[in-house]
């Protein structure tokens, strides 16, 4: 009989629990016998090491250990230590594989921090599914409450205070009418156990300086020892009135070898952490907001410190403390969820999709606690089916729900499974995620509840665009509402969703998505910035921009497009109105992914879409690849440096003819102040033969970074007007959009 597993992936430790056929849940020991595995990775001797082995190596090789791998996964960035750099997913996957061990292949409920975005949770689920485990991701706070086995007919409010190793999270959970609902969440980064340890490290380093007359903070190896002793003292002070800290023998500046031993009292320790406790309580009160909790549940290793428990329980004295196992609570709740529960879990970010069985990985990809030489780590070999933007979206009737399940291939290509659930009824209930066969149903707060205060921006042929606000964080977002009955709009919706999980500072991020009877909804990150077109003018109002400013804008835009190209996503409509610019600090967001599509190596795109003035010749010839985006960025750079487009025409016919056959003008013809290096670069970017261009935006970015910009003569260009109003919806007369 298959076992169901619960996996608690925390910033400091990873813990595993199992749901037995008898209905019991219990922790599962790692291969080394411990019931928790350090969330660490180390790169030493040209090999990656994980968990306990990485912790052991941290003493001798402190610079080769990554302690923030989970945070790196959340931000979708790389883990770079010891001279090696790998995508965070390529590090987290074998780390979790070492925890799962022989249990890999069983269904798993994965707990993730309650304040994570849905895209980050999806990346975590993908790491588990590569190991062959059907994965369901659920916020940790809900699972902690589920571990207490609440009655389905209960009516309670549980305040969950999770004080772990790196972060503090406070959540208010409502139990009512068979639902376990996340009402509110507040989080504080770099609080909790790590802060406690840092206070002790500072105390010990100061004490050592007084004894030796020498500041140990400049000795990295010694400070690694001090941190390890501080961690042990923290645990001891949780149950004793005093801790003796033996720092061993230390060589003083005069060469004398001294044995250093310091004493820390519990009162000293309590004084050190009092400010952290006060900050945690402030966040907890923000969550409660007058809604008095009936119960209090303490989670996380730092809640085992009696002083911490007393402070929390005194602050919420009216709430009845719930019994639990702080360090195992979340993993046990995840295992209980995997085994089945009559309660329906509802939270305010995004419901986990039903588990989708992943293909079994090849034996060579099965990770161990410390895998074979990995420089670099091999990517997982279980690739999902190819995505097609022509995926048919079924008609959704009253009472039915459309579910799009994200998968990400080892190459970073996003694909979707489309599922329609529910029976048609006379009236549609609030939109929820479809019920999963196993584990039982989990639903998300409806989009209308999460994204509130909509204000109309624009109505177009494919749908409507609104401003809105996140009801939880008050963040301003943009909602694209696509017309379900419009084939072009349906395709644009799916194209935008290919950006799910792509977290890059220069790309507008997809935060949420959904569907109802009439519309397909995508929630996008949005900043109140002008477009590049607004910033630099249109038509006769355009003028040349300073070279240094223009190149920096192009570097940032190319960085965003490069993140798309890493997924083999071709944007296909890069132009000034799809590039936002923050005028004060100079930042850039690439937007407008309605036409984005995947193009694999050796393949070409055979449809003609985009905006004609920025369209590469091979797009018109229906043989385009990622280099068409490089060409478009070249046109934008040409326009910034000269105030002119490289090709123009009185109508589309003349413009088509110019792009196809006219010689490419040099930028210095329009702006004699440009350095020769600009003409050379633009000549490559706008080459009619795509083979002469950089192969993708990553290669373009490398060229831009290598440029040396000479100072310009006074008055050679003008800076953008930072006070110009942001009006991103004008379309200059020279921008003809094409799709055929």
C-alpha positions as CSV (number, residue, x, y, z in Angstrom):
1,X,0.0,0.0,0.0
2,X,1.3,3.4,-1.0
3,X,2.4,5.7,1.8
4,X,1.6,9.4,1.9
5,X,4.3,11.8,2.9
6,X,4.5,15.3,4.4
7,X,7.5,17.5,3.7
8,X,8.2,20.7,5.6
9,X,10.7,22.8,3.7
10,X,12.0,25.5,6.0
11,X,14.8,28.0,5.7
12,X,16.9,26.2,8.2
13,X,15.8,22.6,8.2
14,X,13.8,20.2,6.1
15,X,11.6,17.6,7.9
16,X,9.7,14.6,6.6
17,X,6.7,12.8,8.1
18,X,4.6,9.9,6.9
19,X,0.9,9.0,7.0
20,X,0.5,5.3,7.9
21,X,-2.3,3.1,6.6
22,X,-3.5,3.0,10.2
23,X,-4.1,6.7,10.1
24,X,-1.2,7.6,12.4
25,X,1.3,10.3,11.3
26,X,4.9,10.3,12.6
27,X,8.3,11.9,11.7
28,X,10.6,10.0,9.4
29,X,14.4,10.0,10.2
30,X,16.8,11.0,7.4
31,X,19.4,8.4,6.3
32,X,21.8,9.7,9.0
33,X,19.2,9.1,11.7
34,X,18.3,12.7,12.4
35,X,14.7,13.9,12.2
36,X,15.7,17.1,10.5
37,X,18.1,17.9,7.6
38,X,19.9,21.2,7.5
39,X,18.7,23.2,4.5
40,X,22.3,23.8,3.3
41,X,24.4,23.2,0.2
42,X,28.2,23.3,-0.1
43,X,30.5,23.2,-3.1
44,X,33.8,21.7,-2.0
45,X,36.4,19.7,-4.0
46,X,34.4,20.2,-7.2
47,X,31.4,18.4,-5.7
48,X,28.1,19.5,-4.3
49,X,27.2,18.4,-0.8
50,X,23.9,18.7,0.9
51,X,22.3,18.7,4.4
52,X,24.3,17.3,7.2
53,X,27.4,16.9,5.1
54,X,27.2,20.5,4.0
55,X,26.9,21.5,7.7
56,X,30.0,19.4,8.6
57,X,32.0,21.2,5.8
58,X,30.9,24.6,6.9
59,X,33.5,24.7,9.7
60,X,36.5,24.2,7.4
61,X,35.0,25.8,4.3
62,X,32.7,28.6,5.5
63,X,32.9,30.5,2.1
64,X,31.7,27.4,0.2
65,X,28.4,26.9,2.0
66,X,25.1,28.4,0.9
67,X,22.6,28.9,3.8
68,X,19.9,30.7,1.8
69,X,19.1,28.1,-0.8
70,X,15.3,28.3,-0.1
71,X,15.3,32.1,-0.4
72,X,17.2,31.7,-3.7
73,X,14.5,29.4,-4.9
74,X,11.8,31.8,-3.9
75,X,13.5,34.6,-5.9
76,X,14.3,32.2,-8.8
77,X,18.0,33.1,-8.7
78,X,21.2,31.1,-8.7
79,X,23.2,29.6,-5.8
80,X,26.8,30.7,-6.1
81,X,29.4,29.4,-3.7
82,X,32.9,27.9,-3.8
83,X,33.4,29.0,-7.4
84,X,30.3,27.2,-8.7
85,X,26.9,28.6,-9.6
86,X,23.7,26.7,-10.3
87,X,20.0,27.6,-10.6
88,X,18.4,27.3,-7.2
89,X,16.1,24.5,-8.4
90,X,19.1,22.4,-9.5
91,X,20.4,22.7,-5.9
92,X,17.1,22.3,-4.0
93,X,16.1,19.2,-5.9
94,X,19.0,16.9,-4.9
95,X,18.8,18.4,-1.3
96,X,15.1,17.2,-1.1
97,X,16.0,13.9,-2.8
98,X,18.5,13.2,0.0
99,X,15.6,13.8,2.5
100,X,13.1,11.6,0.7
101,X,15.6,8.8,0.1
102,X,13.8,5.6,-0.7
103,X,10.5,7.2,-0.2
104,X,10.8,9.1,-3.5
105,X,7.8,8.2,-5.7
106,X,5.1,8.5,-3.1
107,X,2.6,11.3,-3.1
108,X,3.8,14.3,-1.0
109,X,2.1,17.3,0.5
110,X,4.8,20.0,0.6
111,X,4.6,22.9,3.1
112,X,5.8,26.3,2.0
113,X,6.1,29.5,4.0
114,X,2.8,31.3,4.3
115,X,4.0,34.5,2.7
116,X,5.3,33.0,-0.5
117,X,3.9,33.9,-3.9
118,X,2.2,31.2,-5.9
119,X,5.0,31.2,-8.5
120,X,7.6,30.4,-5.8
121,X,5.4,27.6,-4.5
122,X,5.1,26.2,-8.0
123,X,8.9,26.1,-8.3
124,X,9.1,24.2,-5.0
125,X,6.5,21.7,-6.3
126,X,8.5,21.2,-9.5
127,X,11.6,20.3,-7.5
128,X,9.7,17.5,-5.8
129,X,7.9,16.3,-8.9
130,X,11.2,15.8,-10.7
131,X,12.0,13.2,-8.0
132,X,8.9,11.2,-9.2
133,X,6.6,12.4,-6.3
134,X,3.2,13.8,-7.2
135,X,3.3,17.0,-5.2
136,X,0.7,19.3,-3.6
137,X,1.9,22.6,-2.1
138,X,0.0,24.1,0.9
139,X,1.0,27.0,3.2
140,X,2.7,25.8,6.4
141,X,0.4,27.6,8.8
142,X,-2.7,25.7,7.6
143,X,-0.9,22.4,7.9
144,X,0.3,23.2,11.4
145,X,-3.3,23.7,12.5
146,X,-4.4,20.5,10.6
147,X,-1.9,18.5,12.7
148,X,-4.0,19.3,15.8
149,X,-6.9,17.4,14.2
150,X,-9.6,20.1,14.5
151,X,-13.2,18.9,14.3
152,X,-14.9,19.7,11.0
153,X,-17.9,21.3,12.9
154,X,-15.6,23.4,15.1
155,X,-15.9,27.2,15.2
156,X,-12.5,28.5,16.2
157,X,-9.9,31.1,15.4
158,X,-6.3,29.9,15.8
159,X,-3.4,32.3,16.0
160,X,-0.3,30.5,14.6
161,X,3.1,32.0,15.6
162,X,5.9,30.3,13.7
163,X,9.3,31.3,15.0
164,X,11.7,29.2,13.1
165,X,15.4,29.6,12.2
166,X,15.3,32.5,9.8
167,X,11.8,34.1,9.7
168,X,8.8,34.8,11.8
169,X,5.3,34.3,10.5
170,X,2.0,35.1,12.3
171,X,-1.2,33.7,10.8
172,X,-4.9,33.8,11.8
173,X,-6.7,30.6,10.8
174,X,-10.5,30.4,10.9
175,X,-12.1,26.9,11.4
176,X,-15.7,27.0,10.5
177,X,-18.3,25.0,8.4
178,X,-15.8,22.3,7.4
179,X,-13.2,24.8,6.2
180,X,-9.7,25.7,7.4
181,X,-9.3,29.2,6.1
182,X,-6.2,31.5,6.2
183,X,-7.6,34.9,7.2
184,X,-4.4,37.0,7.5
185,X,-0.7,36.6,7.4
186,X,2.3,38.8,8.4
187,X,5.9,37.9,8.1
188,X,9.2,39.3,9.3
189,X,12.4,38.3,7.5
190,X,15.7,37.6,9.4
191,X,14.0,37.3,12.7
192,X,13.7,34.3,15.0
193,X,16.4,31.7,15.7
194,X,19.0,33.3,13.4
195,X,18.6,36.6,15.1
196,X,18.9,34.9,18.5
197,X,22.2,33.3,17.4
198,X,23.5,36.6,16.0
199,X,22.9,38.3,19.4
200,X,24.9,35.6,21.1
201,X,27.7,35.7,18.5
202,X,28.0,39.5,19.2
203,X,28.0,38.9,22.9
204,X,30.7,36.2,22.7
205,X,32.8,38.2,20.2
206,X,32.7,41.3,22.5
207,X,33.6,39.1,25.5
208,X,36.5,37.6,23.6
209,X,37.7,41.1,22.6
210,X,37.8,42.2,26.2
211,X,39.7,39.1,27.3
212,X,42.2,39.1,24.4
213,X,42.3,42.7,23.4
214,X,41.7,41.5,19.9
215,X,38.6,41.6,17.7
216,X,37.7,38.1,16.5
217,X,35.2,39.5,14.0
218,X,38.0,39.9,11.4
219,X,38.9,36.2,11.6
220,X,36.3,34.4,9.5
221,X,37.5,30.9,10.5
222,X,37.3,31.8,14.2
223,X,33.9,33.4,13.8
224,X,32.6,30.2,12.3
225,X,33.7,28.5,15.5
226,X,32.1,31.2,17.6
227,X,28.8,30.9,15.6
228,X,28.8,27.1,16.2
229,X,29.3,27.6,20.0
230,X,26.6,30.3,20.0
231,X,24.1,27.9,18.4
232,X,24.9,25.3,21.1
233,X,24.6,27.9,23.8
234,X,21.2,29.0,22.5
235,X,19.9,25.5,22.8
236,X,21.3,25.1,26.3
237,X,19.9,28.5,27.5
238,X,16.5,27.3,26.5
239,X,16.5,25.0,29.4
240,X,19.2,26.1,31.8
241,X,20.0,29.3,33.8
242,X,23.6,29.5,32.5
243,X,25.7,28.3,29.6
244,X,29.5,27.8,29.7
245,X,30.9,28.5,26.2
246,X,34.2,26.9,25.4
247,X,35.8,28.7,22.5
248,X,39.0,26.5,22.6
249,X,42.5,27.8,22.1
250,X,42.9,31.1,20.3
251,X,46.3,32.7,19.4
252,X,46.5,36.3,20.7
253,X,48.1,39.1,18.7
254,X,51.3,38.7,20.7
255,X,51.5,35.1,19.7
256,X,50.4,33.7,23.1
257,X,48.1,30.7,22.9
258,X,45.1,31.2,25.2
259,X,42.2,29.0,26.2
260,X,39.0,31.1,26.1
261,X,35.9,30.2,28.0
262,X,32.9,32.6,28.5
263,X,29.8,32.4,30.6
264,X,26.3,33.5,29.4
265,X,23.4,33.7,31.8
266,X,19.8,33.1,30.8
267,X,18.9,36.7,31.9
268,X,21.6,38.0,29.6
269,X,20.1,35.9,26.8
270,X,16.6,37.1,27.5
271,X,17.8,40.7,27.4
272,X,19.4,40.1,24.0
273,X,16.3,38.6,22.3
274,X,13.7,40.9,23.9
275,X,13.7,43.3,20.9
276,X,13.1,40.4,18.5
277,X,10.2,39.1,20.6
278,X,8.7,42.6,20.7
279,X,8.9,42.8,16.9
280,X,7.3,39.4,16.5
281,X,4.5,40.4,18.8
282,X,3.9,43.6,16.8
283,X,3.5,41.5,13.7
284,X,1.1,39.1,15.5
285,X,-1.1,42.0,16.6
286,X,-1.3,43.2,13.1
287,X,-2.7,39.9,12.1
288,X,-5.3,39.7,14.9
289,X,-6.6,43.3,14.4
290,X,-9.2,43.0,17.2
291,X,-10.4,39.5,16.1
292,X,-9.6,37.7,19.4
293,X,-8.2,34.2,18.7
294,X,-9.7,31.4,20.6
295,X,-6.5,29.3,20.4
296,X,-2.8,29.8,20.2
297,X,-0.4,27.4,18.3
298,X,3.4,27.9,18.6
299,X,5.5,26.4,15.8
300,X,9.2,26.4,15.1
301,X,12.3,25.5,17.0
302,X,12.7,28.9,18.7
303,X,9.2,28.5,20.3
304,X,10.8,25.7,22.4
305,X,12.6,28.3,24.5
306,X,10.5,28.7,27.7
307,X,11.1,32.5,27.8
308,X,9.7,32.8,24.3
309,X,6.7,30.7,25.1
310,X,5.9,32.7,28.2
311,X,6.1,36.0,26.3
312,X,3.8,34.8,23.5
313,X,1.3,33.1,25.9
314,X,1.2,36.2,28.1
315,X,0.6,38.5,25.1
316,X,-2.5,36.4,24.1
317,X,-3.6,35.2,27.5
318,X,-7.2,34.8,26.4
319,X,-6.3,32.2,23.8
320,X,-6.0,28.6,24.8
321,X,-2.6,27.1,24.0
322,X,-2.8,24.1,21.7
323,X,-0.6,21.1,22.4
324,X,1.9,20.3,19.6
325,X,5.4,19.5,18.7
326,X,6.9,22.8,17.5
327,X,9.6,21.5,15.3
328,X,7.5,18.6,13.7
329,X,4.1,20.3,13.7
330,X,4.1,21.3,10.0
331,X,5.5,18.1,8.7
332,X,3.0,16.1,10.6
333,X,0.2,18.3,9.3
334,X,1.5,17.9,5.8
335,X,1.4,14.1,6.2
336,X,-2.1,14.2,7.6
337,X,-3.2,16.3,4.6
338,X,-1.6,13.8,2.2
339,X,-3.5,11.0,3.8
340,X,-6.8,12.7,3.6
341,X,-8.9,15.1,5.7
342,X,-12.6,16.1,5.7
343,X,-11.6,19.7,6.0
344,X,-11.3,22.0,3.0
345,X,-8.2,24.2,3.0
346,X,-8.6,27.8,1.8
347,X,-5.9,30.4,1.7
348,X,-5.3,33.8,0.3
349,X,-2.6,33.3,-2.3
350,X,-3.3,30.3,-4.6
351,X,-4.6,26.9,-4.2
352,X,-2.3,24.0,-4.9
353,X,-3.2,22.2,-8.1
354,X,-4.1,18.5,-7.9
355,X,-1.0,16.3,-7.9
356,X,0.2,15.4,-11.3
357,X,2.3,12.2,-11.6
358,X,5.7,13.0,-12.9
359,X,7.7,10.6,-15.1
360,X,10.1,8.6,-13.0
361,X,13.6,10.1,-13.3
362,X,16.5,8.2,-14.7
363,X,18.6,6.4,-12.2
364,X,21.4,8.8,-12.6
365,X,19.3,11.7,-11.5
366,X,18.3,10.0,-8.2
367,X,20.1,12.2,-5.7
368,X,21.9,11.0,-2.6
369,X,22.9,12.8,0.5
370,X,26.2,13.7,-1.1
371,X,26.0,13.0,-4.9
372,X,28.7,12.2,-7.4
373,X,30.9,15.0,-8.8
374,X,28.7,17.7,-10.0
375,X,30.3,20.5,-11.8
376,X,27.8,21.6,-12.9
377,X,24.8,19.7,-11.6
378,X,23.1,17.7,-14.3
379,X,19.5,19.0,-15.0
380,X,16.6,16.6,-14.4
381,X,15.8,14.4,-17.3
382,X,12.1,14.1,-16.9
383,X,10.8,16.6,-19.5
384,X,7.1,17.5,-19.8
385,X,5.3,17.6,-23.1
386,X,5.8,20.6,-25.3
387,X,3.6,23.6,-24.7
388,X,1.4,25.0,-27.5
389,X,-0.2,28.4,-27.3
390,X,-3.1,26.9,-29.3
391,X,-4.2,24.8,-26.3
392,X,-7.9,24.6,-26.5
393,X,-9.7,26.1,-23.6
394,X,-13.0,24.4,-23.0
395,X,-16.2,26.4,-22.5
396,X,-16.9,27.0,-18.8
397,X,-20.5,27.0,-17.8
398,X,-22.2,28.0,-14.5
399,X,-20.9,26.0,-11.6
400,X,-17.8,24.8,-13.5
401,X,-14.1,25.8,-12.9
402,X,-11.2,25.9,-15.3
403,X,-7.8,24.8,-13.9
404,X,-4.5,25.4,-15.6
405,X,-1.7,23.4,-14.0
406,X,1.8,24.7,-14.5
407,X,4.8,22.5,-15.3
408,X,8.3,23.7,-15.9
409,X,10.8,21.6,-18.0
410,X,14.5,21.3,-17.2
411,X,15.1,23.9,-19.9
412,X,12.8,26.2,-18.0
413,X,9.9,26.0,-20.5
414,X,6.5,26.4,-18.9
415,X,3.7,24.1,-20.0
416,X,0.1,23.8,-18.9
417,X,-2.5,21.0,-18.4
418,X,-6.0,22.3,-18.8
419,X,-8.8,20.7,-16.7
420,X,-12.5,21.5,-16.5
421,X,-14.3,20.4,-13.4
422,X,-17.8,20.5,-11.9
423,X,-21.3,20.1,-13.3
424,X,-23.2,22.9,-14.9
425,X,-25.7,24.5,-12.6
426,X,-28.2,27.3,-12.9
427,X,-26.1,29.8,-11.0
428,X,-22.3,29.9,-10.7
429,X,-20.8,29.7,-7.1
430,X,-17.7,31.6,-6.2
431,X,-14.7,30.5,-8.2
432,X,-12.6,27.9,-6.5
433,X,-9.9,25.5,-7.6
434,X,-11.2,22.0,-8.6
435,X,-11.2,19.3,-6.1
436,X,-8.2,17.0,-6.1
437,X,-8.9,13.3,-6.0
438,X,-6.1,12.8,-3.5
439,X,-5.3,14.7,-1.3
440,X,-8.8,16.0,-0.8
441,X,-10.1,19.4,-2.1
442,X,-8.1,22.6,-1.5
443,X,-9.3,25.9,-2.8
444,X,-8.1,29.4,-3.2
445,X,-9.7,32.7,-2.2
446,X,-11.4,34.0,-5.3
447,X,-9.6,36.5,-7.5
448,X,-12.4,39.0,-6.8
449,X,-11.7,38.8,-3.0
450,X,-7.9,39.0,-3.3
451,X,-7.6,41.7,-5.9
452,X,-9.9,44.6,-5.0
453,X,-10.8,48.2,-5.9
454,X,-10.6,47.7,-9.6
455,X,-10.3,50.9,-11.8
456,X,-10.7,50.7,-15.5
457,X,-7.6,51.6,-17.5
458,X,-8.4,50.5,-21.1
459,X,-10.8,48.4,-23.1
460,X,-9.5,46.8,-26.2
461,X,-10.4,44.2,-28.8
462,X,-9.0,41.3,-26.7
463,X,-10.3,42.4,-23.3
464,X,-10.1,45.0,-20.5
465,X,-7.2,46.2,-18.3
466,X,-7.7,47.4,-14.7
467,X,-5.7,48.8,-11.8
468,X,-6.4,46.8,-8.6
469,X,-5.0,46.4,-5.1
470,X,-3.9,43.3,-3.2
471,X,-6.3,42.9,-0.3
472,X,-3.6,41.3,1.8
473,X,-0.5,43.5,1.1
474,X,-2.1,46.6,-0.5
475,X,0.2,46.2,-3.4
476,X,-1.0,47.8,-6.6
477,X,-1.3,45.4,-9.6
478,X,-2.7,45.3,-13.1
479,X,-5.4,42.8,-14.1
480,X,-5.8,41.7,-17.7
481,X,-9.3,40.4,-18.3
482,X,-9.3,38.5,-21.6
483,X,-12.4,37.8,-23.6
484,X,-13.1,34.1,-23.6
485,X,-14.9,34.2,-26.9
486,X,-12.1,35.8,-28.7
487,X,-9.5,33.4,-30.1
488,X,-6.8,36.0,-30.2
489,X,-7.5,36.9,-26.6
490,X,-7.4,33.3,-25.4
491,X,-4.1,32.8,-27.1
492,X,-2.7,36.1,-25.5
493,X,-3.8,34.8,-22.1
494,X,-1.9,31.5,-22.5
495,X,1.1,33.3,-23.9
496,X,1.2,35.6,-20.8
497,X,1.0,32.5,-18.5
498,X,4.3,31.2,-19.9
499,X,5.9,33.8,-17.7
500,X,4.6,32.0,-14.5
501,X,7.5,31.4,-12.2
502,X,9.9,33.7,-14.0
503,X,11.0,36.1,-11.3
504,X,13.3,38.7,-12.7
505,X,13.6,42.3,-11.7
506,X,13.4,43.5,-15.3
507,X,10.3,41.4,-16.3
508,X,6.8,42.2,-15.2
509,X,5.8,39.1,-13.1
510,X,2.6,37.1,-13.3
511,X,1.2,37.0,-9.8
512,X,-2.1,35.1,-10.2
513,X,-4.5,33.9,-12.8
514,X,-7.9,32.3,-13.1
515,X,-11.1,32.1,-15.2
516,X,-14.8,32.5,-14.9
517,X,-17.7,32.1,-17.3
518,X,-16.8,35.1,-19.4
519,X,-13.2,36.1,-18.9
520,X,-9.7,34.7,-18.5
521,X,-7.9,36.7,-15.8
522,X,-4.2,37.4,-15.4
523,X,-2.8,39.5,-12.5
524,X,0.5,41.2,-13.3
525,X,3.1,43.0,-11.3
526,X,2.8,46.7,-12.2
527,X,4.7,49.9,-11.4
528,X,3.4,53.4,-12.0
529,X,6.2,54.1,-14.4
530,X,6.1,55.8,-17.9
531,X,6.7,53.7,-20.9
532,X,9.9,54.2,-22.8
533,X,7.8,55.8,-25.5
534,X,6.3,58.3,-23.0
535,X,9.7,59.1,-21.6
536,X,11.4,59.8,-25.0
537,X,8.5,61.1,-27.1
538,X,6.8,59.9,-30.3
539,X,6.6,61.0,-33.9
540,X,8.2,64.4,-34.4
541,X,8.6,64.8,-30.7
542,X,11.4,62.2,-30.5
543,X,14.9,63.3,-29.9
544,X,18.3,61.6,-29.3
545,X,19.0,60.5,-25.8
546,X,22.5,60.6,-24.1
547,X,24.5,57.5,-25.0
548,X,25.2,56.4,-21.5
549,X,21.5,56.6,-20.5
550,X,20.3,54.8,-23.6
551,X,22.8,52.0,-23.2
552,X,21.9,51.5,-19.6
553,X,18.2,51.3,-20.4
554,X,19.1,48.7,-23.1
555,X,21.2,46.7,-20.7
556,X,18.3,46.4,-18.3
557,X,15.8,45.6,-21.0
558,X,18.2,43.0,-22.5
559,X,18.6,41.4,-19.0
560,X,14.8,41.0,-18.8
561,X,14.6,39.5,-22.3
562,X,17.5,37.3,-21.5
563,X,15.6,35.8,-18.6
564,X,12.8,35.0,-21.1
565,X,15.3,33.5,-23.6
566,X,16.7,31.2,-20.9
567,X,13.2,29.6,-21.1
568,X,13.4,29.7,-24.9
569,X,10.6,32.2,-24.8
570,X,10.6,34.7,-27.7
571,X,8.8,38.0,-26.8
572,X,8.0,38.9,-30.4
573,X,6.6,42.4,-29.7
574,X,9.5,44.4,-28.1
575,X,9.0,48.1,-28.6
576,X,9.1,51.3,-26.5
577,X,5.5,51.0,-25.3
578,X,6.3,47.5,-23.9
579,X,9.2,48.8,-21.9
580,X,8.5,50.6,-18.6
581,X,11.2,53.0,-17.3
582,X,11.6,54.3,-13.7
583,X,13.0,57.8,-14.3
584,X,14.6,58.6,-10.9
585,X,16.7,55.5,-10.1
586,X,16.7,54.2,-13.7
587,X,15.0,50.8,-13.6
588,X,13.3,48.9,-16.4
589,X,10.4,46.4,-16.7
590,X,9.7,44.4,-19.9
591,X,5.9,43.9,-20.4
592,X,3.5,43.0,-23.2
593,X,4.0,39.3,-23.5
594,X,0.7,38.7,-25.4
595,X,2.7,37.3,-28.4
596,X,5.4,35.4,-26.5
597,X,5.9,31.8,-27.5
598,X,8.5,29.0,-27.2
599,X,11.0,28.4,-30.0
600,X,13.4,25.5,-29.4
601,X,16.9,25.2,-30.8
602,X,16.8,24.4,-34.6
603,X,13.1,25.4,-34.8
604,X,11.6,28.6,-36.4
605,X,8.4,30.5,-35.9
606,X,6.3,30.6,-39.1
607,X,3.7,33.2,-38.1
608,X,4.1,36.9,-38.6
609,X,3.2,38.8,-35.4
610,X,4.5,42.0,-33.7
611,X,4.8,45.6,-34.5
612,X,6.0,46.3,-38.1
613,X,8.6,49.0,-37.3
614,X,10.4,46.7,-34.9
615,X,9.9,43.5,-36.9
616,X,13.0,41.6,-38.2
617,X,13.2,40.7,-41.9
618,X,13.0,36.9,-41.1
619,X,9.7,37.5,-39.3
620,X,8.3,38.7,-42.5
621,X,9.8,35.7,-44.2
622,X,8.2,33.4,-41.5
623,X,11.5,31.9,-40.4
624,X,12.2,33.6,-37.0
625,X,13.8,32.6,-33.8
626,X,15.1,34.3,-30.6
627,X,17.3,36.6,-32.8
628,X,14.2,38.5,-33.9
629,X,14.0,39.9,-30.3
630,X,17.6,40.9,-30.6
631,X,16.7,42.8,-33.8
632,X,13.8,44.5,-32.1
633,X,16.0,45.7,-29.2
634,X,18.4,47.0,-31.8
635,X,15.7,49.1,-33.3
636,X,14.8,50.5,-29.9
637,X,18.4,51.3,-29.2
638,X,18.8,53.0,-32.6
639,X,15.7,55.1,-31.9
640,X,17.0,56.1,-28.5
641,X,20.4,57.2,-29.9
642,X,19.0,59.0,-32.9
643,X,15.4,60.0,-32.4
644,X,14.6,58.1,-35.6
645,X,13.6,54.6,-36.6
646,X,16.0,52.9,-39.0
647,X,13.3,52.3,-41.5
648,X,10.1,54.3,-42.1
649,X,7.4,54.6,-44.7
650,X,4.2,56.6,-45.4
651,X,2.2,53.4,-45.1
652,X,2.6,49.7,-44.3
653,X,3.5,48.8,-47.9
654,X,6.4,51.3,-48.0
655,X,7.6,50.2,-44.6
656,X,7.6,46.5,-45.5
657,X,9.6,47.3,-48.6
658,X,12.1,49.3,-46.6
659,X,12.7,46.5,-44.0
660,X,13.0,43.9,-46.7
661,X,15.4,45.6,-49.1
662,X,16.7,49.1,-48.1
663,X,20.2,49.3,-46.8
664,X,20.4,49.7,-43.0
665,X,21.4,53.3,-42.2
666,X,24.2,54.1,-39.7
667,X,23.1,55.7,-36.5
668,X,25.8,58.3,-36.8
669,X,24.1,59.6,-40.0
670,X,21.4,61.0,-37.7
671,X,23.6,61.7,-34.6
672,X,27.2,62.6,-35.6
673,X,28.1,62.7,-31.9
674,X,27.9,58.9,-31.5
675,X,31.1,56.9,-31.0
676,X,32.1,54.5,-33.8
677,X,31.4,51.6,-31.4
678,X,27.7,52.4,-31.5
679,X,27.6,52.1,-35.3
680,X,29.4,48.8,-35.1
681,X,27.1,47.4,-32.5
682,X,23.9,48.5,-34.2
683,X,25.2,47.2,-37.5
684,X,25.3,43.7,-36.0
685,X,22.0,44.0,-34.2
686,X,20.2,45.2,-37.3
687,X,21.9,42.9,-39.7
688,X,19.5,41.5,-42.3
689,X,21.1,38.1,-41.9
690,X,20.2,36.8,-38.4
691,X,23.4,34.7,-38.3
692,X,25.4,38.0,-38.0
693,X,23.5,39.0,-34.8
694,X,24.1,37.9,-31.2
695,X,22.5,34.5,-30.8
696,X,20.1,35.7,-28.1
697,X,19.5,38.4,-25.5
698,X,22.1,36.9,-23.1
699,X,24.8,37.3,-25.8
700,X,23.5,40.9,-26.5
701,X,23.7,41.7,-22.8
702,X,27.3,40.5,-22.6
703,X,28.2,42.9,-25.5
704,X,26.4,45.8,-23.9
705,X,28.1,45.1,-20.5
706,X,31.5,45.2,-22.3
707,X,30.9,48.6,-24.0
708,X,33.0,51.5,-22.8
709,X,31.0,54.7,-23.2
710,X,33.0,57.8,-23.9
711,X,31.8,61.2,-22.4
712,X,29.5,63.0,-24.8
713,X,30.0,66.6,-25.9
714,X,27.8,69.1,-24.0
715,X,24.4,69.4,-25.5
716,X,24.6,66.3,-27.6
717,X,21.4,64.8,-26.2
718,X,18.7,65.4,-23.6
719,X,17.7,63.4,-20.6
720,X,14.2,62.0,-20.4
721,X,11.6,64.1,-18.7
722,X,11.0,62.5,-15.3
723,X,7.9,64.6,-14.8
724,X,6.2,63.6,-18.1
725,X,2.9,61.9,-17.2
726,X,2.7,58.1,-17.6
727,X,0.3,57.4,-20.4
728,X,1.2,53.9,-21.6
729,X,-1.8,53.6,-23.9
730,X,-1.0,55.9,-26.7
731,X,0.0,54.3,-30.0
732,X,2.3,56.3,-32.2
733,X,1.4,56.5,-35.9
734,X,4.5,54.6,-36.9
735,X,3.6,51.5,-34.9
736,X,1.5,49.1,-37.0
737,X,0.8,45.9,-35.2
738,X,0.7,42.8,-37.4
739,X,-0.6,39.2,-36.7
740,X,-1.1,36.7,-39.4
